[in-house]
Every structure is written in structure tokens, then in C-alpha cells.
Amino acid sequence: MRQSKLFGKTLREDPKDEISANARLLERAGFIYKTMAGVYDYLPLGLKVLDKINEIIREEMNAIGGQELFLSAFQPKERWQKTGRWETGNEVMYQFKDNSGHSLGLAWTHEEAITEIATRFISSHKDLPLFLYQIQTKFRDEPRAKSGLIRGREFLMKDLYSFHTDEKDLERFYDKARDAYLNIFRRCDLSVYVTEASGGTFTKSYSHEFQVLSDAGEDWLFYCKKCGYAQNKEIAKIGVGHLCPKCKGKIEQGRSIEVGNIFKLGVKFSEPFGLLYADEKGKKYPVVMGSYGIGPGRLMGTIVETHRDERGMMWPDAVAPYRVHIIELLGKEKVKKVKEVAEKLHQELLAKGIEPLYDDREEKSAGEKFADADLLGIPWRVVVSEKTLEKSSAEVKRRDKQQAQLVKLSQLKNFLAK
Amino acid sequence: MRQSKLFGKTLREDPKDEISANARLLERAGFIYKTMAGVYDYLPLGLKVLDKINEIIREEMNAIGGQELFLSAFQPKERWQKTGRWETGNEVMYQFKDNSGHSLGLAWTHEEAITEIATRFISSHKDLPLFLYQIQTKFRDEPRAKSGLIRGREFLMKDLYSFHTDEKDLERFYDKARDAYLNIFRRCDLSVYVTEASGGTFTKSYSHEFQVLSDAGEDWLFYCKKCGYAQNKEIAKIGVGHLCPKCKGKIEQGRSIEVGNIFKLGVKFSEPFGLLYADEKGKKYPVVMGSYGIGPGRLMGTIVETHRDERGMMWPDAVAPYRVHIIELLGKEKVKKVKEVAEKLHQELLAKGIEPLYDDREEKSAGEKFADADLLGIPWRVVVSEKTLEKSSAEVKRRDKQQAQLVKLSQLKNFLAK
């Protein structure tokens, strides 16, 4: 992609109305646009990151047998009255009437929807277990939406729902889902602590949260660096000064971002909707359920919070909008040869599927180009200039390293392909 | 995919509350679930079709230089007051207040949003032309949502917006976009008539509609079969009995579905938002815009309306949820060899990327399996039974043909790969 054509120029200054680092950097770099508090538009660079995160999530959900579907945002009042959440959830749920006076709500979660739908298709133990997920937009009326992509009023969510004959089968899948979640976070280069937590509005049964330490977090965590053991402060039985119950290490305290959660729902939703299955003898039981959430946008915001320095973002390879940032420096003499080499490299990397962003902007100085490259945070920076060409080379540098190195043009493709 | 595991069983009877053929068939076949009038959930089979349509659209939009982004559904009142459409559009726009009393709307189109965003990034003629698109959920308060996926209150939309220095440049791109649209419809196996139409609420300049003849349509068309010339009845200057102004052929009349539209917006949106560019001399002009819409869900509904018979749907290869439907008939003796061959074929096609659906359901009769296969409408049906194995063959049939043929097992993979 030619940077001269890319929609989304960098801004010279931080946006004035953003406090969180992720929103400041993403907006300044042209990844997102703020439409209102907690509501962001994804510009081309931002959407590329989001798509990559979504694809990682899809792969991991499919690997544990998840089937993808896509549910509506609009929800009928009657459906949510079955669980009482039309009333108890009205602080978080946008509710309104259409022009014909009918009450509607916008889904902030989909337990009611998926349970109702499942009643059409599940009737026998042979239909179980079943794992359904979607990546879809949710809406929540958040009074405190000041954390950029980390807490939105409109945001993407991956929600998976599992259906089982009994608790034991739920347990088995729950552990698999937890491992799949750990894969997702690992692939996004995030270090997570898994904490046991209360079930919130969902369930009285227990749940787990996946937490990433960060100043931008809204939770407090007691954790042990040595073994990874952690508890959410809200329900913690340990504290600073205690010894880790697992490894006797030191317990520390820090703010953290909840990047995912998994819940054992039990029969909380299947009972009000009459979601039953018949066992081998024809006897009917309520289906046992679990739910598993990750916010791809929140994940993106968390990656920015944890992968940055004073000059900008530093994307992990797996979710970077582009893998290589080619920067041509034509110099004052507008050296033709530099453009030719950069153009050729751009074409060759495209052909190899390496996804280059090519800074072909002639009006920008070397300083401006480097500053933009650091802000955008593409993992590999490749500079082509008259100076590097004297040595038949380009200068290659990782965004997260200080050291640059000259790589012969003839070896560049293979160097970057690794 | 094993059909025994697939979420979304077929229903024995048509849903009672659906009049349109597309909703009846899609719901009965387990592709969609109706949450309320004009609001559908996409189950795994339906989402597969939708994803394929989206991918075709993406390819064609990228090919004409489109850059994808993803805008929010939530819209601030102030933004829409700039064009007066907060008030004039309030019959179609869902508008409500959040818990803190702030007015919000749900986007039914995104001209206001994209124009506002563009003002941040467009300032010079060097920033033009520019082509931005998204595939995103829209909401419209439709009193008459009775046409299944063809008219929704919540629906996916591909909307592209183009930005130009002048009308002439807009004209050039407009023609390219029209051709890209024709590619999309051709790839979805839809015969479209292109009609000139009024600009509706968008513009007083002219626009074009892409129309597919169908009883399920809501528009009336005067058209000439011989050369493809057509006019929308609303603004038609020809009628039945007239001769086609292009080829002197016979003009006929029929109902049609509008599957896409393209508009020349001119400066209607750039002026109120102050979206200006400076020319070479620094003089400022309003940016000239165009907008280009296709509803992927409506496209899916239209394909069903035009590709079906009394037994079910008939998907074109490019958008079929699966390309091959393997049906094993174990017979009363539950012949082991049949399952082995079907299993092996399933694995081999998967490895070849041919996307098989494998009807491995043991409790279903041959009749039930054939009826389901016809309802689902997967292009190739491959039957493996004791009888076909006697000839070391499987029985292969296209959904849209009467004739079946025996193909040797050894040749089957290559036969289907074509």
C-alpha cells in the first residue's frame, strides 16, 4: 500500500479530549476516529489490526469446535423479560420504542437470544455438546467511557456459548476454552493472569477473568510474578505482603485490564426458556450452558497500552496492520534510483504476501517519515536512500529495537520473509 | 462439515409467519432465524453464504481502489442536524436518549459520518480522488418488513463513498463503480437491469438502480428483454406497448428487486460539513462526492428468490455454503464400507479445499436425506451407497439438473475439483 494514497494521515498533536494512551496514539496515527465518547470508527489501518485479531480468535474458536453465526443487535422486550433482564439490565441496555410504539433493546450480550434460538434445534442428548460463537457489535450504556477502545458504548465482541448435558461436560469444555483463550492472548503477545472471579450479573456459579497488567486498567489485581497466580482484588483472599499460596513467592498489586472472561452459566438461561434435552431414556433435563467473551477492540486497545514507547506504538507481528514499512528517502536531489529500488521492493514484497506499507510521500522530510514510522509502529522498517544504495543495501530496523543493520538488496526479500 | 454436528436442522414445515419465499426457505433450511419482523439472525449455513457474498463485494471494491473501514452505528444528533436529516429522516432513523439524557441515532446510511471524518484528512487536491467503503450493520425503521432478507429493519450494507475534485472525475469513477457492480451481480449469478432513477432523499442529481426481476420485488420495471434497457415505472417515459428506444424491441412490465444503487451526491454533503480541497493555486472548492450501496443480505434473499424450485434452493457455486453435499446411504444393513468411502471422500475434499457438507446422519432415511439436500440447495450432490459401490462409483448430480451420473471413485476428486 502506498502511503501517499492511504486514508488516515497522522496528526501533529494528540487529540485534546482523550486521556487514555491507546486512544491518543491510535487517533493520532490515523487508526481510529472518535465519533463520541466510547464510540470509535475504525479507519483502514485500524480495521486491518481488528481483522487480524478477529482472525486469530476465529481460528482458535473453530479449533475447539465452535460454529460461527451472526445474531441481531435488535432485541424484543418479551425475550428479555423471560430472564427479568429487561428490567434489571435497563441501566446498561439501550431501550427505546420504534415509530409504531413497539419496545426494542440493543443487545449488550446474547444469552437470551442464543438460548431462545437453541430451543428450536436442541431436543436430544445427541444434539449436545454444541459450541456457537459470533463476532458482532454490542451496545452498552457506559457512563464512564474514557478509556478509548478499552471501554466502549459500541464495540465488537466475540461471544461463544456452549451447551452441555451436564456440569461435567461443561467443565471439560470450559478448560479447553480457557486454553484457547490463552492461545489467543499469546498470539497477540499479551501476558495474562487468570483470576477466579464472581459471576457478575450472569451467574452465581464461578467464572474466570483474563487480566493484563496496565496502568490503563480499571481492575485491581493481587498477583505473583513468579508463578502467575492472581486474584481480583474485589474478591481476593490474599493481599500485598502475603505469600503466594501456590509458590510462596511475593504477592504484588497492580492495575489491570480484563481482556476476556468465561462463565459457567449452568441452567440459569435454559430454565426460563425451556431449553431441555431428552436423555437416552427420553427423560428431559435443562441444558447446562457456559459463556465466553473477548472484545477484539478492547484487545487492540490493550495491545497499544502494553506495546508502546514515547514515540508511538509497537505492534506484535501477528496483528500489525502491515509487516514491513518501506521508507524511501529521495534526498534533496530526488534521486531516481532510490524510488526505483523502493518501488521494486514494494512490488516484490506484495508478490510474496509480506504486506508492505510503502512511504512514497515526496513532500515529507526524512525526520517526518521516521516520526510517522515510529508512531504507526509497523514491526520492520526498511529505509532505502542514496547512502544505503552506495552499499547495495537497505537499512533494516525492528520497531522495538535500537539497532539498525544494513542488508544487501539481493538478500532483503528472504531476510524479511523469515 | 459433518451434518450430524451442524447447528441448524431443517424444519418439516414452512414457518407460519413468513410470506416471502426467501424467508420461508432460508428459515426452513436452518440458514436464518427470525428474531422479529425485518430482523434475522444468520445461523452457520446462512453466515457462510453471507461471508461469500461479502468477499465477492470486497474483491470488486478493492479492485477499483476502495479502502475498507468500519464506522459506528451510533450517531450524534449534532452531526445529522448539519444536513437537516436528524429531522427529515426521523421516520426512518431510530432516535432515542441514553441514560444521561443525550440524544442518539442509529445510522441508516453514513454520508454524514464519512463526510465529517473526511474533513480531518482531505485538504488538498493531492488527497483526491479517494474511495472508502465498509460492510456494516444499518438500522431503518421499516413499517412494512415482510420480504424476508429483502427489506430489513437491521441489515448489513456495503456502502462506498467517493471523493473527487470535480464532476468529471466523479463521472469517470461512477462508470467504473457501475462496472464493478455488474461484476458482483454476475458473480452471484443474477441478471440485472440498470435503470436510471431519481435520487430519492439523497440528491437531486441522477442515480442508477440495479434491478433483478422477481415476484418478490417491490418495484415495477418497464424493460426490454432483447437489449436489457429498462426504466423504473416511477419515472418511466416508456410503457408496455411502446418500442424500446434502444433496439425497437418489445417493452414488458414486471416486478423487480433493487439490489444496488449508485448516486452522484455532488456537493450536497461536502458543503454543510465544510469539506473543501485546495487546488494547485491554493483556491478552495467543495469536494464532489458519490455514494454506492449494496445490501449483502438482500442479495442473498434475491438469489434465493431467483434460484429455487418447488423442492428448495439452488445456490450458485460462488456463494453456496458448501460446494459438495456428500450423502451416505447405509441402508438397513448399515453397510460399513459405505461409511468408510464417504468418510474418506469427506477428508479428501476437505484437504483439496472443496468444502464438503457430509450427511453422516444415521437416523435419517434416504428420502429424508434427499429432501434435505434439495432444500439446502448445495450445487453438487454425491451419493455413496451399496448400489453405487457395486460399480466402484458414486452418484453425482447437480442440484439444478435432472440427470444424475455415476462417477468412478478414483475419478471423483478430480471431477469435483473442476
Interface residues (C-beta under 8 A of the other chain):
Chain A: S4 K5 L6 F7 G8 K9 G30 Y33 T35 M36 V39 Y40 D41 Y42 L43 P44 G46 L47 L50 G65 Q67 E68 L69 F70 L71 S72 A73 F74 Q75 P76 R79 E91 Y94 F96 K97 D98 N99 S100 L104 A113 I117 R120 F121 K126 L130 L132 T137 F139 D141 P143 R153 E154
Chain B: S4 K5 L6 F7 G8 K9 G30 Y33 T35 M36 V39 Y40 D41 Y42 L43 P44 G46 L47 L50 G65 Q67 E68 L69 F70 L71 S72 A73 F74 Q75 P76 R79 E91 Y94 F96 D98 N99 S100 L104 A113 I117 R120 F121 K126 L130 L132 T137 F139 D141 P143 R153 E154
